[in-house]
Amino acid sequence: MKRYLLGALTLATVLVLSCSTKEEFRITDLHVHLKGKLTIEDAAAKSLAENIDYGIAVNCGVGFPVHNDNQIDSVLATFKGYPQFYVAMQAEGREWVNTFSKESRDKFDYVFTDCMTFTDEKGRRNRIWLKDETWIDDEEQFMDYMVNTLVKILNTEPINIYVNSTYLPEQMAGRYDQFWTPERMDKVIQAAKNNNIAIEINNRFKIPSETFIKRAKKAGVKFTVGTNNADENFSGAAYALEMIKKCGLKESDFWLPVKKNRD
């Protein structure tokens, strides 16, 4: 009896240890900005300390510091000596495709955009993270127009990731489930799937929803993790980790870029 109990205890111990030491896949935050007080040296230290790899995103577009091809090489030169980072072009506005050449785009490891800047049917330029620059005459019509614009972006713009995914303006964000109906979700998910575009799980805004992620996973869409930090005050990728657990995501469900040689 004692031998039986000892054997059972040993087996239980082995099982507990094997479960507790099971290695989880490494998180890569592909949407980090050098903003606020966050320097490239700080990002290197923070990435190492938190055991999270980073992709550093450069905002490129009309009205941003980087707004033409001639600036790209000098920007990318700042990342020499930091091979641990991926480097992204964050494509701003809908005119970015005509602002930057394919040659310039291809110098980055990956390219992403969102649907937070667009011109509506009345010719008004919406920047939906700014309340005073968001034009909503009718919420349902606004939502339909935005979703259709997003589908067009996914079908026509040469990007790898759709970021800030399912973001809603402040006036509507508190009613996420009302506006992001299954039909609207599936239109976006199918467009992403058809064009091999990954969808970001965003830590800062805690989007998209668990329901959206599960629908996208079922459709075979790949994901990325991103934060879109406004300054140095971010850490941990908590929302992505929560969604990974709740939605049963595996390493194979995530997309990673290939680093370009910047030596």
C-alpha positions as CSV (number, residue, x, y, z in Angstrom):
1,M,0.0,0.0,0.0
2,K,2.8,2.4,0.9
3,R,4.5,1.6,-2.4
4,Y,1.3,2.3,-4.3
5,L,0.9,5.6,-2.5
6,L,4.5,6.6,-3.1
7,G,4.1,5.7,-6.8
8,A,0.9,7.7,-7.1
9,L,2.5,10.7,-5.3
10,T,5.5,10.6,-7.6
11,L,3.3,10.5,-10.7
12,A,1.2,13.4,-9.4
13,T,4.3,15.4,-8.8
14,V,5.6,14.8,-12.3
15,L,2.3,15.8,-13.8
16,V,2.1,19.0,-11.8
17,L,5.7,19.9,-12.6
18,S,5.2,19.2,-16.3
19,C,2.1,21.3,-16.4
20,S,3.7,24.2,-14.5
21,T,6.9,24.3,-16.5
22,K,5.1,23.9,-19.9
23,E,6.7,26.6,-22.1
24,E,4.2,29.1,-23.6
25,F,5.0,30.7,-26.9
26,R,6.9,34.1,-26.9
27,I,4.8,37.2,-27.3
28,T,5.8,39.7,-30.0
29,D,4.2,43.2,-29.8
30,L,4.4,44.4,-33.4
31,H,2.9,47.9,-32.7
32,V,5.2,49.8,-30.4
33,H,6.0,53.5,-30.9
34,L,9.0,55.5,-29.7
35,K,6.8,58.1,-28.2
36,G,6.7,60.1,-24.9
37,K,10.0,59.4,-23.1
38,L,10.5,56.0,-24.7
39,T,13.8,56.0,-26.5
40,I,15.1,53.1,-28.6
41,E,17.5,52.2,-25.7
42,D,14.5,52.2,-23.3
43,A,12.6,49.9,-25.7
44,A,15.5,47.5,-25.9
45,A,15.7,47.3,-22.1
46,K,11.9,47.0,-21.7
47,S,11.6,44.3,-24.3
48,L,14.4,42.3,-22.6
49,A,13.0,42.8,-19.1
50,E,9.4,41.8,-20.0
51,N,10.5,38.9,-22.3
52,I,8.4,40.4,-25.2
53,D,9.8,41.0,-28.6
54,Y,9.0,44.4,-30.2
55,G,8.2,45.7,-33.6
56,I,8.8,49.4,-33.8
57,A,6.4,51.3,-36.0
58,V,7.2,54.5,-37.9
59,N,4.2,56.7,-38.7
60,C,4.3,57.5,-42.4
61,G,1.8,59.7,-44.2
62,V,0.6,63.2,-45.0
63,G,0.8,65.4,-42.0
64,F,3.4,63.2,-40.3
65,P,7.2,63.7,-39.9
66,V,7.8,61.0,-42.4
67,H,5.9,61.9,-45.5
68,N,8.0,61.1,-48.6
69,D,10.4,58.5,-50.0
70,N,13.5,60.6,-49.4
71,Q,13.1,60.3,-45.6
72,I,12.9,56.5,-45.4
73,D,16.6,55.6,-45.5
74,S,17.6,58.0,-42.7
75,V,14.7,56.8,-40.6
76,L,15.7,53.1,-41.0
77,A,19.3,53.9,-40.3
78,T,18.4,54.7,-36.7
79,F,17.6,51.0,-36.2
80,K,21.1,49.8,-37.2
81,G,22.6,48.2,-34.2
82,Y,19.3,47.0,-32.9
83,P,18.7,43.7,-34.7
84,Q,16.3,42.6,-32.0
85,F,13.6,44.8,-33.4
86,Y,11.2,44.4,-36.3
87,V,10.6,47.7,-38.0
88,A,7.2,48.6,-39.4
89,M,5.7,51.2,-41.7
90,Q,2.5,52.5,-40.2
91,A,0.6,53.7,-43.2
92,E,-1.5,56.8,-42.4
93,G,-4.5,58.0,-44.3
94,R,-5.8,56.6,-47.5
95,E,-3.4,58.5,-49.7
96,W,-0.4,56.7,-48.3
97,V,-0.3,54.2,-51.2
98,N,0.4,57.1,-53.7
99,T,2.7,58.9,-51.3
100,F,5.3,56.1,-50.9
101,S,6.8,53.9,-53.6
102,K,6.8,50.1,-53.4
103,E,10.6,50.3,-53.1
104,S,10.3,52.3,-49.9
105,R,7.6,50.1,-48.5
106,D,9.7,47.0,-49.1
107,K,12.5,48.4,-47.0
108,F,10.4,47.8,-43.9
109,D,9.8,44.4,-42.4
110,Y,6.1,44.8,-42.6
111,V,3.4,47.4,-43.3
112,F,0.2,48.0,-41.4
113,T,-2.7,50.4,-41.4
114,D,-6.1,50.9,-39.8
115,C,-9.5,52.5,-40.6
116,M,-9.2,55.5,-38.4
117,T,-8.7,58.0,-41.2
118,F,-11.0,58.2,-44.2
119,T,-13.1,60.6,-46.2
120,D,-16.8,60.2,-46.0
121,E,-19.5,60.4,-48.7
122,K,-19.7,64.2,-48.1
123,G,-16.0,64.7,-48.6
124,R,-15.3,65.2,-44.9
125,R,-11.9,63.8,-43.7
126,N,-12.6,61.8,-40.5
127,R,-10.0,61.0,-38.0
128,I,-12.1,59.0,-35.7
129,W,-9.8,59.0,-32.6
130,L,-10.5,62.7,-32.4
131,K,-14.1,63.6,-31.4
132,D,-14.0,67.0,-33.1
133,E,-12.9,65.4,-36.4
134,T,-15.5,62.6,-36.5
135,W,-18.6,63.3,-38.5
136,I,-21.6,61.2,-37.5
137,D,-25.0,62.2,-38.9
138,D,-26.5,58.8,-38.5
139,E,-24.7,56.1,-36.5
140,E,-25.9,53.1,-38.5
141,Q,-25.1,54.8,-41.8
142,F,-21.7,55.9,-40.4
143,M,-21.0,52.3,-39.3
144,D,-21.9,50.8,-42.7
145,Y,-19.8,53.3,-44.5
146,M,-16.8,52.7,-42.2
147,V,-17.1,48.9,-42.6
148,N,-17.3,49.2,-46.4
149,T,-14.3,51.5,-46.4
150,L,-12.4,49.0,-44.2
151,V,-13.3,46.1,-46.6
152,K,-12.0,48.3,-49.5
153,I,-8.8,49.0,-47.6
154,L,-8.2,45.2,-47.0
155,N,-9.0,44.4,-50.6
156,T,-6.8,47.1,-52.2
157,E,-4.0,48.4,-49.9
158,P,-0.7,46.4,-49.8
159,I,-0.6,45.7,-46.0
160,N,0.3,42.8,-43.8
161,I,-1.7,43.7,-40.7
162,Y,-5.0,45.5,-39.9
163,V,-4.3,47.3,-36.6
164,N,-6.5,49.1,-34.1
165,S,-8.9,46.5,-35.3
166,T,-12.7,47.3,-34.9
167,Y,-11.9,50.6,-33.3
168,L,-15.0,52.8,-32.8
169,P,-15.1,56.6,-32.2
170,E,-15.6,57.7,-28.6
171,Q,-19.3,58.5,-29.3
172,M,-20.0,54.8,-30.2
173,A,-17.3,52.8,-28.4
174,G,-19.4,52.0,-25.3
175,R,-21.9,50.2,-27.5
176,Y,-19.4,47.9,-29.3
177,D,-21.7,44.9,-29.6
178,Q,-24.5,47.0,-31.0
179,F,-22.4,48.2,-33.9
180,W,-20.2,45.2,-34.5
181,T,-22.9,42.8,-35.6
182,P,-22.0,39.3,-36.8
183,E,-22.7,40.4,-40.4
184,R,-20.3,43.3,-40.1
185,M,-17.7,41.2,-38.4
186,D,-17.8,38.6,-41.1
187,K,-17.4,41.1,-43.9
188,V,-14.2,42.3,-42.4
189,I,-13.0,38.8,-41.4
190,Q,-13.6,37.5,-44.9
191,A,-11.7,40.4,-46.5
192,A,-8.7,39.8,-44.2
193,K,-8.8,36.1,-45.0
194,N,-9.0,36.6,-48.7
195,N,-6.0,38.9,-48.7
196,N,-3.8,37.1,-46.2
197,I,-3.9,40.1,-43.8
198,A,-3.4,39.4,-40.1
199,I,-5.7,41.1,-37.5
200,E,-4.2,42.8,-34.5
201,I,-5.2,42.1,-30.9
202,N,-4.7,45.5,-29.4
203,N,-3.7,45.8,-25.7
204,R,-4.3,49.5,-25.3
205,F,-7.9,49.6,-26.6
206,K,-8.8,46.0,-25.7
207,I,-10.1,45.2,-29.2
208,P,-11.3,43.3,-31.1
209,S,-13.8,41.5,-28.8
210,E,-13.6,37.9,-27.8
211,T,-16.5,37.2,-30.1
212,F,-14.7,38.8,-33.1
213,I,-11.5,36.9,-32.4
214,K,-13.3,33.5,-32.2
215,R,-15.1,34.2,-35.5
216,A,-11.8,35.2,-37.1
217,K,-10.0,32.1,-35.7
218,K,-12.7,29.9,-37.1
219,A,-12.3,31.5,-40.5
220,G,-8.6,30.8,-40.4
221,V,-7.4,34.4,-40.1
222,K,-4.0,35.0,-38.5
223,F,-3.4,37.4,-35.6
224,T,-0.7,39.7,-34.3
225,V,-0.3,41.3,-30.9
226,G,0.0,45.1,-30.7
227,T,-0.3,48.0,-28.3
228,N,-0.1,51.3,-30.1
229,N,1.4,53.0,-27.0
230,A,1.1,56.8,-26.7
231,D,4.1,57.0,-24.4
232,E,6.4,54.9,-22.3
233,N,3.7,53.7,-19.9
234,F,2.7,50.3,-21.2
235,S,3.6,46.7,-20.4
236,G,2.7,43.1,-20.3
237,A,0.4,42.6,-23.3
238,A,-2.3,41.7,-20.8
239,Y,-5.3,41.9,-23.1
240,A,-3.7,39.7,-25.8
241,L,-2.7,37.1,-23.2
242,E,-6.3,37.1,-21.9
243,M,-7.7,36.6,-25.4
244,I,-5.1,33.9,-26.2
245,K,-6.4,31.9,-23.2
246,K,-10.1,32.6,-23.7
247,C,-10.1,31.9,-27.4
248,G,-7.7,29.0,-27.3
249,L,-5.1,30.6,-29.6
250,K,-1.9,28.8,-30.4
251,E,1.4,30.0,-31.8
252,S,0.3,28.8,-35.2
253,D,-2.6,31.3,-35.1
254,F,-0.1,34.2,-35.1
255,W,1.7,35.9,-38.0
256,L,5.3,37.2,-37.8
257,P,7.2,39.2,-40.4
258,V,10.7,38.4,-41.7
259,K,13.4,40.8,-40.7
260,K,15.2,42.7,-43.5
261,N,18.9,43.1,-43.5
262,R,19.7,46.7,-42.3
263,D,23.5,46.4,-42.0
